[in-house]
Amino acid sequence: MAAPKTGRTLDGVSRVALLDTLRRSREPLTIKQLADEVGLHSNTVRFHLDKLAKEGLVQEQRVGPSGPGRPKLVYSAAGNADGGSGNGYQLLAEILAGQLATSSPSPAEASLAAGREWGRHLTERPGPFSSITSEKALEQLVSLLDDLGFEPEPGSDGSSVQLHRCPFRTVAEQRPDIACSVHLGLMRGALSEMGAPLAATALKPSFTSHPCLVQFDETQRKRAGQRPEDRERPESDHRRPIPVEIFTMPGPKNPADG
């Protein structure tokens, strides 16, 4: 995956704001209404809406004027914009998750490992003798998550990222140990492939209107910064990396919690 372009993180946050505004609205909105609501220029709003429409997250339609004039364009959130199971890929994910849950002695660990491998596969490794800062690594990870449809929003302190959308929410609600483990593993694998001095330590899912929360830590700098092939080389005791296999996954949501 190529390095992210400047402004990709801001783009992701702006699209989250637009999509949230459309989801809350009871009627379709014009570009001007959206621009006024989120505080962006109309041309910027139009650009983001085009991207969201291509991803199938918003719908565009022309509404005839009540008097003289041209029809106007209005936008609304697509019916599956919340990650519903309205396609074959979602059904396939549910089938595979169910099979893994019943056939693996440790579904969460298997899912974490699978996600880690895909995270490495989807990430471009830095060149020889190069390094990456935690800030740059987080920027690239946010870009990857944005491409995958998570609508990420990085925290101001650089130690967390909110995920405003889950591409497989239906599966995650039914089997969070599998779906959320895959997502956490994907982030760990991507950071590992970058050689980043940053580790994704926990993913706290949310099945309400609140976003999921990913937490990061720089304290395990040496372990997080190692490349996959480096971990196989024996090291002296004083250089041995401290494991970073920290996985936080709460149990199913209690209906009494609302």
Summary of the structure (lengths in Angstrom):
residues: 258
radius of gyration: 20.5
end to end distance: 40.1
largest distance: 80.6
contacts: 738
relative contact order: 0.12
helix: 48%
strand: 12%
